[in-house]
């Protein structure tokens, strides 16, 4: 008996060992992902006898996104004996987002023997592919298959599969098929609050108008705050005028901030003047608490909700010259001193009854310049009703012009305290569409600040094409290739502008781009050069691109380039360290002005993303940074040394998208496109299923920590980040 047990134990241990991915194989896979390289090595790993290796290799193929992987992935999806591998194969095909994967997903959805776990991932994949290829006929078939799946799941005699429903509902919001609203609405009758909340989220994003009564009832009575908040969003999207009273009650009395914020935004969308007085009463109560709690280094949490009310009032009572709002916002401004931009723009929209024409604001930092610029920009869109207002609107461009000119040519070194406001100044001035806009934008296109040049390129892209603008953009790109060693925003923005204004004439620029050491610049240049019109006009392009195919993946770091952008920076030591961590083995303790919270990292799901964060934190990178973005009931975001949402560490990392959902407290990497992450990260206040499979989840904050996160406002600082574990 003892011998039998020992032998069985040995077999069990042997099986467990086979189920793991060895470190050496893990390094091979991480290297392929980091280089965005799909090759024979990875394809062979997808055929490994070890199911864990097949599963991990399939995920890598999806992350890399090469359409060549669809065939092998379909083979796994259709025939693999391990359900986990089939699930991952479906997920990976969805990540590639190619219409070439449609048949594989359609076949899986139509197969009645497909397990629920595989079916849910196939539904998710269908939504991603259909959303990315909306005009293709196959996308309609994918959308119809998902709707059929949802309808069948609802009609089941037994217990429905929650995950199939949740991922199916999210697939619908991505693919937006006709007739989806009625099938989705029926899920509002379910008892599971996660299903109801997700159905409401989908209806809101579809802007459905068929669930107004249901949403009003759910907002008034449901016990789940997420359900109530999403119900308010549905009423806003549907522009349900009958919902004003229930929204007012929720906006002013609900116990959960997320619900109040969603209801406040909904009232702003409905623009019913009936909501003004109740919202002002609520704002006055918030301000009373705010002014008592405010200190030079402490911004009370009430600011988040106050800003939401101000923004909605600007939409509800524009041009009303409401004295009560004027008094409140003026009192707020005396404490805030120009940092909460939304309050000041709301004041402009509502209309000011009084003001000292000789008053000169004391501007000491970039936040205040940014606010001033955005206030001025508001005059481009409002239609004032008084003669004073009309005169101000007519005079603002002339008064504002010197500031725009000054920022366009500002020296980032000499103007370090204020240059960050430059992009906001340029964008605000551009709203007036003045005759000199092109001249000012071309001046800004020569600025040393990367973000100024990126903004200038975006402004020129929205203007009619002219030889002068196109030539200025070409020259700016050539210079940026040589000078921009830490940020690629200007290069990418300039390329977009040239493609829009004169893609055939910009071939030389795009060819220059495909020789860049930066993978993202190189990739964009390649994508533009495969344009049929460009290739017809320039027959020499196809053979050139054929030669470039080997350089489409991310290249190893070369110090001679003088830049770390878009290159593989990791070594075998880094890969080995990243792979050695297990979920929960490493944490980050963040001390803020509102308290302390902990991120529990998920290195098994996103090893290189976790490693990047840990290295930055241990270098002190995050210490003292301002939280530059807070959107209540959505996210708080940090990790930008500039403070305006445009900064980073001087390199980019590849996305490690995984199956971890964006629930409340999920920690993700902020992006401006695939593989553009660096140092900016965010925490979700509530479930955000539309982010699933699009942004890397690499950690979680627990319920206790989320009480701190909920109180953080824009302008708060992360005092320190301490790493626990290896």
MARLUMLO-705546 format. One record per residue (C-alpha): y, x, z; residue in one letter. Coordinates in Angstrom, 2 decimals, decimal comma. Example, Ala and Ser with C-alpha at 12.3 -4.5 7.8 and 13.67 -1.06 7.14 Angstrom:
v	u	w	type
-4,50	12,30	7,80	A
-1,06	13,67	7,14	S
This chain:
v	u	w	type
0,00	0,00	0,00	X
2,38	2,81	0,90	X
1,58	4,55	-2,37	X
2,24	1,35	-4,35	X
5,61	0,83	-2,68	X
6,63	4,43	-3,27	X
5,66	4,26	-6,93	X
7,55	0,99	-7,34	X
10,57	2,53	-5,68	X
10,43	5,49	-8,04	X
10,28	3,17	-11,01	X
13,23	1,21	-9,64	X
15,26	4,36	-9,16	X
14,33	5,58	-12,63	X
15,47	2,28	-14,10	X
18,74	2,48	-12,17	X
19,33	6,00	-13,45	X
18,74	4,87	-17,02	X
21,22	2,06	-16,49	X
24,07	4,49	-15,79	X
26,21	6,35	-18,29	X
25,94	10,08	-17,61	X
29,12	12,08	-17,11	X
28,60	14,04	-20,33	X
28,16	10,87	-22,37	X
31,11	9,29	-20,57	X
33,28	12,25	-21,56	X
32,22	11,86	-25,20	X
33,25	8,22	-25,11	X
36,56	8,88	-23,33	X
37,38	11,60	-25,85	X
36,77	9,20	-28,73	X
38,95	6,53	-27,13	X
41,72	8,97	-26,27	X
41,78	10,26	-29,86	X
41,37	6,75	-31,33	X
38,46	8,24	-33,29	X
35,57	6,10	-34,51	X
32,83	8,33	-35,93	X
29,07	8,92	-36,15	X
28,93	10,09	-32,55	X
30,19	6,78	-31,20	X
28,09	4,82	-33,66	X
24,95	6,62	-32,49	X
25,84	5,85	-28,89	X
26,03	2,17	-29,85	X
22,38	2,51	-30,83	X
21,32	4,31	-27,64	X
18,15	3,11	-25,85	X
20,30	2,96	-22,69	X
21,93	-0,48	-22,57	X
24,78	0,76	-20,37	X
25,68	3,35	-22,99	X
25,53	0,74	-25,75	X
27,81	-1,52	-23,76	X
30,32	1,24	-23,00	X
30,31	2,49	-26,59	X
30,92	-1,05	-27,85	X
33,97	-1,35	-25,61	X
35,25	1,97	-26,97	X
34,81	0,74	-30,53	X
36,90	-2,33	-29,72	X
39,62	-0,27	-28,08	X
39,78	2,13	-31,01	X
40,12	-0,82	-33,38	X
38,55	0,63	-36,52	X
37,16	-2,07	-38,83	X
34,22	0,22	-39,65	X
32,84	-0,68	-36,22	X
32,49	-4,38	-37,01	X
29,08	-3,99	-38,70	X
27,43	-2,11	-35,82	X
29,09	-4,43	-33,31	X
27,75	-7,47	-35,13	X
24,29	-5,93	-35,00	X
24,62	-5,64	-31,21	X
26,03	-9,14	-30,93	X
23,25	-10,68	-32,95	X
20,21	-8,72	-31,83	X
20,67	-6,72	-28,64	X
18,22	-7,67	-25,90	X
20,77	-7,10	-23,15	X
23,17	-9,99	-22,67	X
25,85	-7,68	-21,23	X
25,84	-5,68	-24,45	X
26,15	-8,85	-26,55	X
29,09	-9,99	-24,40	X
30,85	-6,68	-24,87	X
30,17	-6,66	-28,61	X
31,87	-10,06	-28,94	X
34,79	-8,87	-26,82	X
35,12	-5,70	-28,92	X
35,14	-7,57	-32,24	X
37,98	-9,66	-30,86	X
39,90	-6,55	-29,85	X
39,74	-5,20	-33,41	X
41,42	-8,46	-34,55	X
40,31	-8,02	-38,15	X
39,47	-11,05	-40,25	X
36,39	-9,07	-41,28	X
34,95	-9,95	-37,88	X
35,34	-13,70	-38,42	X
31,87	-14,33	-39,86	X
30,15	-12,60	-36,95	X
32,06	-14,71	-34,43	X
31,58	-17,94	-36,39	X
27,84	-17,35	-36,56	X
27,70	-16,73	-32,81	X
29,68	-19,87	-31,99	X
27,47	-21,97	-34,26	X
24,21	-20,69	-32,74	X
22,98	-23,20	-30,14	X
20,83	-20,51	-28,50	X
23,85	-18,33	-27,66	X
24,16	-17,88	-23,91	X
27,23	-19,19	-22,12	X
28,36	-15,67	-21,20	X
28,29	-14,52	-24,83	X
29,76	-17,82	-26,04	X
32,84	-17,45	-23,84	X
33,56	-13,97	-25,20	X
33,00	-15,18	-28,76	X
35,52	-17,96	-28,15	X
37,99	-15,39	-26,81	X
37,42	-13,22	-29,89	X
37,94	-16,20	-32,19	X
41,34	-16,82	-30,65	X
42,42	-13,20	-31,05	X
41,28	-12,93	-34,67	X
42,78	-16,29	-35,64	X
46,05	-15,48	-33,89	X
46,35	-12,13	-35,68	X
45,48	-13,58	-39,11	X
47,08	-17,02	-38,96	X
47,39	-17,54	-42,71	X
43,77	-16,73	-43,55	X
41,40	-19,63	-44,26	X
38,77	-18,12	-41,96	X
41,21	-18,42	-39,08	X
41,21	-22,18	-39,48	X
37,42	-22,15	-39,22	X
37,59	-20,02	-36,09	X
40,10	-22,37	-34,48	X
38,01	-25,41	-35,39	X
34,93	-23,78	-33,88	X
36,75	-23,16	-30,60	X
38,00	-26,75	-30,47	X
34,47	-28,00	-31,16	X
33,17	-25,80	-28,35	X
35,76	-27,14	-25,91	X
35,07	-30,73	-26,87	X
31,31	-30,23	-26,47	X
31,76	-28,54	-23,10	X
33,83	-31,47	-21,85	X
31,21	-33,99	-22,95	X
28,31	-32,18	-21,29	X
26,16	-34,36	-19,05	X
25,64	-31,50	-16,62	X
28,15	-29,16	-14,99	X
30,43	-27,56	-17,59	X
30,74	-23,77	-17,77	X
34,08	-22,82	-16,23	X
34,43	-19,45	-17,99	X
33,67	-20,92	-21,43	X
36,40	-23,49	-20,83	X
38,96	-21,03	-19,51	X
38,52	-18,53	-22,33	X
38,34	-21,34	-24,87	X
41,64	-22,78	-23,64	X
43,28	-19,36	-23,88	X
41,86	-18,93	-27,39	X
43,58	-22,17	-28,37	X
46,99	-20,97	-27,21	X
46,54	-17,90	-29,41	X
45,32	-19,67	-32,53	X
47,38	-22,89	-32,15	X
45,15	-25,17	-34,26	X
46,31	-28,62	-35,32	X
45,02	-31,37	-33,06	X
44,37	-29,05	-30,14	X
46,76	-30,81	-27,77	X
44,61	-33,91	-27,34	X
41,41	-32,00	-26,60	X
43,25	-29,73	-24,16	X
44,96	-32,68	-22,44	X
41,61	-34,13	-21,43	X
40,96	-31,10	-19,26	X
43,83	-32,15	-16,99	X
41,42	-34,66	-15,44	X
39,11	-31,90	-14,18	X
38,91	-31,14	-10,46	X
38,86	-27,34	-10,83	X
42,50	-26,24	-10,35	X
41,96	-23,11	-12,47	X
40,92	-25,24	-15,44	X
43,82	-27,66	-14,93	X
46,35	-24,82	-14,59	X
45,02	-23,07	-17,70	X
45,05	-26,30	-19,70	X
48,68	-26,86	-18,66	X
49,54	-23,29	-19,65	X
48,04	-23,88	-23,08	X
49,87	-27,19	-23,52	X
53,17	-25,56	-22,55	X
52,71	-22,78	-25,11	X
51,71	-25,31	-27,76	X
54,87	-27,27	-26,86	X
52,66	-30,35	-26,71	X
54,29	-33,71	-26,03	X
51,17	-35,75	-25,32	X
50,71	-34,91	-21,64	X
54,06	-35,80	-20,11	X
52,80	-38,50	-17,76	X
49,89	-36,34	-16,64	X
52,21	-33,40	-16,02	X
54,67	-35,50	-14,02	X
51,85	-36,75	-11,78	X
50,42	-33,26	-11,32	X
53,85	-31,82	-10,47	X
54,38	-34,50	-7,83	X
50,95	-34,53	-6,22	X
48,65	-31,59	-6,94	X
47,79	-29,26	-4,05	X
47,71	-26,11	-6,23	X
51,09	-24,40	-6,60	X
50,00	-22,85	-9,91	X
49,12	-26,30	-11,27	X
52,48	-27,70	-10,15	X
54,38	-24,77	-11,64	X
52,56	-25,06	-14,98	X
53,11	-28,82	-15,01	X
56,86	-28,18	-14,80	X
56,56	-25,80	-17,76	X
54,81	-28,49	-19,81	X
57,64	-30,94	-19,09	X
60,20	-28,36	-20,18	X
58,36	-27,55	-23,42	X
57,96	-31,27	-24,19	X
61,65	-31,94	-23,38	X
60,54	-34,91	-21,29	X
63,78	-36,67	-20,30	X
61,88	-39,01	-17,98	X
60,84	-36,06	-15,83	X
64,31	-35,22	-14,51	X
63,90	-36,86	-11,10	X
60,49	-35,34	-10,34	X
61,76	-31,95	-11,53	X
64,86	-32,16	-9,32	X
62,67	-32,88	-6,32	X
60,35	-29,97	-7,14	X
63,26	-27,61	-7,86	X
64,95	-28,29	-4,54	X
62,17	-29,09	-2,06	X
58,80	-27,63	-3,14	X
57,41	-25,21	-0,56	X
56,36	-22,65	-3,19	X
58,95	-20,46	-4,91	X
56,92	-20,34	-8,12	X
57,05	-24,11	-8,43	X
60,76	-24,29	-7,67	X
61,52	-21,62	-10,26	X
59,48	-23,36	-12,97	X
61,17	-26,69	-12,19	X
64,63	-25,06	-12,23	X
63,93	-23,59	-15,67	X
62,63	-26,96	-16,87	X
65,87	-28,65	-15,79	X
67,79	-26,01	-17,70	X
65,76	-26,85	-20,80	X
66,36	-30,61	-20,40	X
70,14	-30,12	-19,92	X
70,63	-33,37	-17,99	X
73,92	-33,24	-16,05	X
72,28	-35,32	-13,32	X
70,58	-32,13	-12,13	X
73,81	-30,18	-11,60	X
74,78	-31,38	-8,11	X
71,28	-31,06	-6,57	X
70,93	-27,58	-8,04	X
74,36	-26,56	-6,76	X
73,44	-27,82	-3,31	X
70,28	-25,73	-3,40	X
72,20	-22,69	-4,71	X
74,80	-23,01	-1,94	X
72,04	-23,06	0,67	X
70,46	-19,98	-0,88	X
73,81	-18,20	-0,95	X
74,41	-18,90	2,72	X
71,17	-17,09	3,53	X
71,86	-14,38	0,95	X
75,33	-13,43	2,25	X
74,13	-13,26	5,86	X
71,16	-11,05	4,99	X
72,84	-8,82	2,37	X
73,39	-5,18	3,28	X
74,50	-2,19	1,14	X
70,87	-1,09	0,63	X
69,18	-4,46	0,91	X
69,22	-7,29	-1,66	X
67,86	-10,53	-0,16	X
64,93	-12,19	-1,91	X
67,01	-15,38	-2,32	X
68,75	-13,66	-5,22	X
65,79	-14,35	-7,55	X
66,02	-18,13	-7,17	X
69,83	-18,09	-7,13	X
69,86	-16,35	-10,52	X
67,45	-18,93	-11,94	X
69,73	-21,78	-10,80	X
72,81	-20,07	-12,22	X
71,10	-19,59	-15,58	X
70,04	-23,24	-15,73	X
73,48	-24,50	-14,70	X
74,95	-22,52	-17,58	X
72,79	-24,62	-19,90	X
73,19	-27,93	-18,06	X
76,99	-28,07	-17,66	X
78,53	-25,77	-20,30	X
82,29	-26,05	-20,79	X
82,52	-28,33	-17,75	X
84,86	-26,07	-15,75	X
82,95	-27,20	-12,67	X
85,02	-26,08	-9,70	X
82,07	-26,08	-7,33	X
80,11	-23,72	-9,56	X
83,19	-21,56	-10,09	X
83,75	-21,15	-6,35	X
80,09	-20,37	-5,71	X
79,73	-17,81	-8,49	X
83,00	-16,15	-7,62	X
81,88	-15,77	-3,99	X
78,56	-14,34	-5,15	X
80,37	-11,85	-7,39	X
82,37	-10,44	-4,49	X
79,11	-9,31	-2,88	X
77,04	-8,51	-5,97	X
79,82	-6,64	-7,82	X
78,52	-7,12	-11,33	X
74,80	-6,37	-11,10	X
73,21	-9,82	-11,57	X
74,31	-10,32	-15,17	X
72,93	-13,86	-15,49	X
75,33	-15,25	-12,86	X
78,39	-13,94	-14,69	X
77,27	-15,16	-18,10	X
76,56	-18,58	-16,55	X
80,13	-18,57	-15,20	X
81,46	-17,90	-18,69	X
79,35	-20,70	-20,18	X
80,48	-23,20	-17,57	X
84,12	-22,13	-17,96	X
86,52	-20,56	-15,50	X
89,44	-22,64	-14,20	X
91,32	-19,70	-12,84	X
91,47	-15,94	-12,99	X
93,95	-13,16	-12,60	X
94,81	-11,93	-16,13	X
95,99	-8,61	-14,66	X
92,81	-8,02	-12,67	X
90,92	-4,92	-13,74	X
87,29	-4,73	-12,61	X
86,27	-1,50	-10,94	X
83,36	-0,23	-13,01	X
81,40	2,55	-11,37	X
77,85	2,33	-12,74	X
75,98	1,35	-15,89	X
74,85	-2,00	-14,46	X
78,47	-3,16	-14,27	X
79,26	-2,00	-17,81	X
76,14	-3,78	-19,02	X
77,20	-6,99	-17,29	X
80,72	-6,74	-18,70	X
79,29	-6,27	-22,19	X
76,96	-9,24	-21,92	X
79,77	-11,43	-20,58	X
81,88	-10,48	-23,59	X
78,95	-11,11	-25,91	X
78,62	-14,67	-24,57	X
81,96	-15,55	-26,18	X
80,31	-15,08	-29,58	X
78,05	-18,10	-29,02	X
79,97	-20,51	-26,77	X
82,28	-23,16	-28,12	X
85,14	-23,45	-25,59	X
86,88	-26,83	-25,27	X
90,18	-25,70	-23,74	X
92,99	-23,90	-25,54	X
92,71	-21,02	-23,06	X
89,00	-20,73	-23,81	X
89,59	-20,78	-27,55	X
92,22	-18,10	-27,24	X
89,91	-15,93	-25,15	X
87,10	-16,26	-27,68	X
89,45	-15,23	-30,48	X
90,76	-12,22	-28,57	X
87,53	-10,90	-27,05	X
86,29	-8,90	-30,09	X
89,56	-6,97	-30,32	X
89,65	-6,30	-26,59	X
85,97	-5,37	-26,55	X
86,08	-3,08	-29,59	X
87,39	0,06	-27,80	X
84,47	-0,11	-25,37	X
81,97	-0,40	-28,23	X
83,61	2,53	-30,04	X
83,61	4,61	-26,87	X
79,93	4,04	-26,17	X
78,93	4,60	-29,81	X
80,24	8,16	-29,62	X
79,70	8,83	-25,89	X
78,14	12,09	-24,75	X
75,01	11,25	-22,68	X
75,56	14,32	-20,50	X
79,23	13,70	-19,76	X
78,73	9,95	-19,37	X
75,40	10,09	-17,54	X
76,39	7,41	-15,00	X
77,23	4,81	-17,65	X
75,49	5,73	-20,94	X
72,48	3,56	-20,08	X
74,71	0,52	-20,72	X
75,35	1,68	-24,29	X
72,61	-0,38	-25,97	X
73,83	-3,56	-24,22	X
77,41	-2,82	-25,26	X
76,40	-2,33	-28,91	X
74,21	-5,43	-28,99	X
76,91	-7,55	-27,40	X
79,53	-6,36	-29,89	X
77,12	-6,98	-32,77	X
77,04	-10,68	-31,89	X
80,60	-11,05	-33,22	X
79,57	-9,74	-36,67	X
82,92	-8,00	-37,17	X
83,73	-6,17	-40,45	X
83,61	-2,80	-38,68	X
80,15	-3,33	-37,17	X
78,39	-1,14	-39,74	X
80,80	1,72	-39,12	X
80,33	1,55	-35,34	X
76,54	1,31	-35,68	X
76,47	4,34	-38,00	X
78,48	6,27	-35,43	X
75,99	5,26	-32,73	X
73,19	6,36	-35,05	X
74,38	9,94	-34,46	X
74,48	9,64	-30,67	X
72,42	12,08	-28,63	X
70,99	9,22	-26,57	X
67,71	8,02	-28,11	X
68,11	4,40	-27,05	X
71,62	4,22	-28,53	X
70,21	5,31	-31,87	X
67,29	2,92	-31,63	X
69,71	0,06	-30,93	X
72,00	1,09	-33,77	X
69,07	1,09	-36,19	X
68,12	-2,42	-35,08	X
71,69	-3,61	-35,67	X
71,78	-2,09	-39,16	X
68,42	-3,69	-39,94	X
69,99	-7,12	-39,42	X
72,85	-6,38	-41,81	X
72,78	-6,66	-45,62	X
71,30	-3,58	-47,26	X
73,83	-1,02	-48,43	X
73,53	2,52	-49,74	X
75,74	3,78	-46,93	X
73,55	2,28	-44,20	X
70,27	3,33	-45,81	X
71,40	6,93	-46,27	X
72,65	7,06	-42,68	X
69,28	5,83	-41,47	X
67,39	8,40	-43,54	X
69,54	11,23	-42,21	X
69,14	9,97	-38,64	X
65,35	9,90	-38,99	X
65,19	13,44	-40,33	X
67,27	14,64	-37,39	X
65,24	12,60	-34,88	X
62,01	14,24	-36,06	X
63,49	17,58	-35,06	X
65,32	16,66	-31,86	X
63,49	13,78	-30,13	X
60,78	15,51	-28,12	X
60,40	13,04	-25,26	X
61,02	9,59	-26,78	X
60,05	8,12	-30,16	X
62,03	4,86	-29,93	X
64,72	5,93	-32,41	X
62,19	7,15	-34,98	X
60,19	3,92	-34,83	X
63,28	1,70	-34,92	X
64,78	3,61	-37,85	X
61,54	3,30	-39,81	X
61,47	-0,47	-39,21	X
65,07	-0,73	-40,42	X
64,40	1,27	-43,57	X
61,29	-0,74	-44,40	X
63,34	-3,92	-44,11	X
66,40	-2,70	-46,02	X
64,92	-0,50	-48,78	X
61,23	0,22	-48,41	X
60,80	1,66	-51,91	X
63,76	3,96	-51,49	X
62,54	5,12	-48,09	X
59,20	6,53	-49,30	X
60,30	10,08	-48,52	X
61,05	9,10	-44,94	X
57,66	7,46	-44,52	X
55,92	10,51	-45,99	X
57,79	12,61	-43,45	X
56,57	10,30	-40,74	X
52,87	10,75	-41,62	X
53,33	14,46	-40,98	X
54,71	13,88	-37,48	X
52,71	15,23	-34,51	X
53,24	11,84	-32,84	X
50,34	9,46	-33,50	X
52,52	6,33	-33,22	X
55,10	7,61	-35,73	X
52,35	8,81	-38,04	X
50,53	5,49	-37,83	X
53,63	3,45	-38,63	X
54,41	5,67	-41,62	X
50,86	5,22	-42,90	X
51,00	1,43	-42,45	X
54,22	1,26	-44,46	X
52,86	3,48	-47,24	X
49,81	1,27	-47,85	X
52,25	-1,50	-48,88	X
51,30	-2,57	-52,43	X
54,91	-2,63	-53,67	X
55,49	0,91	-52,45	X
52,29	2,17	-54,07	X
53,15	0,51	-57,39	X
56,58	2,15	-57,33	X
55,19	5,52	-56,22	X
51,75	6,19	-57,80	X
51,43	9,51	-55,98	X
51,15	7,81	-52,59	X
47,43	6,72	-52,66	X
46,05	10,26	-53,20	X
48,39	11,55	-50,49	X
47,11	8,95	-48,04	X
43,52	9,80	-48,90	X
44,22	13,37	-47,81	X
45,88	12,09	-44,62	X
42,93	9,96	-43,44	X
41,60	12,71	-41,25	X
44,88	12,84	-39,34	X
45,13	9,14	-38,57	X
43,56	9,56	-35,16	X
45,41	11,13	-32,21	X
45,51	14,92	-32,55	X
44,96	17,45	-29,73	X
48,08	18,63	-27,94	X
49,79	21,52	-29,68	X
52,49	23,24	-27,62	X
54,05	24,58	-30,82	X
55,26	21,05	-31,65	X
57,50	21,07	-28,58	X
56,48	17,51	-27,72	X
53,74	15,68	-25,84	X
54,33	12,38	-27,62	X
51,32	10,75	-29,29	X
48,89	13,61	-28,65	X
45,70	14,03	-26,64	X
46,85	15,64	-23,40	X
43,62	15,35	-21,41	X
41,00	18,08	-21,06	X
37,35	17,91	-20,02	X
38,46	18,44	-16,42	X
40,71	15,37	-16,64	X
37,96	13,24	-18,19	X
35,46	14,37	-15,57	X
37,88	13,61	-12,72	X
38,73	10,18	-14,17	X
35,04	9,30	-14,55	X
34,17	10,40	-11,02	X
36,22	7,61	-9,46	X
34,74	4,24	-8,55	X
36,61	0,98	-8,13	X
38,16	0,95	-4,68	X
37,83	4,72	-4,18	X
41,50	5,42	-4,85	X
44,58	3,44	-3,86	X
48,36	3,68	-4,03	X
50,46	2,71	-1,01	X
53,94	1,72	-2,17	X
56,78	1,64	0,33	X
59,67	-0,55	-0,76	X
62,86	-1,92	0,75	X
60,95	-5,16	1,35	X
57,88	-3,65	2,97	X
54,66	-1,91	1,98	X
51,92	-3,04	-0,39	X
48,79	-1,38	-1,75	X
47,38	-1,17	-5,27	X
43,59	-0,99	-5,31	X
42,85	0,84	-8,55	X
40,09	-0,04	-11,02	X
39,12	3,35	-12,47	X
35,78	2,06	-13,75	X
37,68	-0,35	-15,99	X
40,63	1,90	-16,94	X
39,85	5,52	-15,97	X
42,56	7,33	-17,93	X
45,26	4,80	-17,07	X
44,48	5,20	-13,36	X
44,42	8,98	-13,73	X
47,82	8,95	-15,45	X
49,35	6,82	-12,67	X
47,83	9,00	-9,95	X
49,16	12,20	-11,53	X
52,64	10,72	-11,88	X
52,62	9,42	-8,31	X
51,48	12,74	-6,86	X
54,33	14,48	-8,71	X
56,83	12,12	-7,00	X
57,71	10,47	-10,32	X
57,97	6,91	-8,95	X
59,80	7,77	-5,73	X
63,27	6,20	-5,64	X
62,99	4,32	-8,94	X
64,68	0,93	-9,20	X
62,64	-2,14	-9,95	X
64,29	-2,88	-13,28	X
62,64	-6,19	-14,09	X
61,72	-9,24	-12,02	X
60,85	-12,55	-13,67	X
59,89	-14,96	-10,87	X
56,51	-16,62	-11,36	X
55,69	-13,98	-13,97	X
56,02	-10,28	-13,10	X
57,81	-7,54	-11,22	X
58,02	-4,30	-13,20	X
58,79	-0,69	-12,32	X
58,23	2,87	-13,49	X
61,31	3,42	-15,67	X
63,51	6,43	-14,81	X
66,35	5,07	-16,99	X
66,34	1,72	-15,21	X
66,91	-0,42	-18,30	X
63,29	-0,90	-19,38	X
63,39	1,79	-22,09	X
62,36	4,92	-20,20	X
59,10	6,77	-19,81	X
57,53	10,09	-18,78	X
57,83	11,85	-22,14	X
54,35	10,96	-23,38	X
52,25	7,92	-24,22	X
48,74	6,92	-23,23	X
46,21	4,81	-25,05	X
45,47	1,23	-23,95	X
42,25	0,64	-22,02	X
41,98	-3,11	-22,46	X
39,12	-4,60	-20,47	X
37,67	-7,91	-19,31	X
39,54	-8,02	-15,99	X
41,74	-11,15	-16,09	X
45,44	-11,29	-15,30	X
45,20	-13,28	-12,09	X
47,80	-13,26	-9,33	X
48,25	-9,67	-8,16	X
46,89	-7,99	-11,30	X
48,49	-4,62	-12,05	X
48,98	-3,84	-15,73	X
50,62	-1,30	-18,04	X
53,83	-2,39	-19,72	X
53,92	-1,86	-23,49	X
56,22	-2,14	-26,49	X
53,19	-2,20	-28,79	X
49,60	-1,00	-28,73	X
49,10	2,45	-27,17	X
52,76	2,80	-26,08	X
52,15	2,86	-22,32	X
53,46	5,73	-20,23	X
54,78	5,05	-16,75	X
55,97	1,44	-16,63	X
53,67	-0,93	-14,77	X
53,86	-4,52	-13,56	X
52,31	-6,93	-11,05	X
51,75	-10,59	-11,95	X
53,05	-13,26	-9,56	X
50,64	-15,87	-10,94	X
47,77	-16,06	-13,46	X
48,87	-15,04	-16,97	X
45,88	-15,65	-19,27	X
47,89	-14,95	-22,42	X
48,03	-11,28	-21,32	X
44,23	-11,00	-21,06	X
42,78	-8,56	-23,54	X
46,23	-7,41	-24,64	X
47,45	-5,26	-21,77	X
45,45	-2,85	-19,63	X
44,60	-4,11	-16,14	X
44,15	-1,05	-13,93	X
44,59	-2,33	-10,38	X
45,02	-5,26	-8,03	X
47,30	-6,17	-5,12	X
45,73	-8,34	-2,42	X
47,21	-11,53	-0,93	X
48,87	-9,71	1,95	X
50,54	-7,24	-0,39	X
51,66	-10,04	-2,70	X
53,83	-11,44	0,10	X
55,87	-8,25	-0,24	X
55,80	-8,29	-4,04	X
57,06	-11,89	-4,08	X
60,18	-10,82	-2,15	X
61,10	-7,93	-4,41	X
64,20	-8,45	-6,56	X
65,67	-6,53	-9,46	X
67,52	-3,54	-8,03	X
65,14	-2,95	-5,13	X
63,76	0,57	-4,96	X
60,26	1,93	-4,67	X
60,98	4,38	-1,88	X
57,68	6,23	-2,14	X
54,19	6,03	-3,63	X
51,36	7,66	-1,67	X
47,89	8,10	-3,17	X
44,83	7,67	-0,96	X
41,54	9,05	-2,26	X
40,74	11,56	-4,96	X
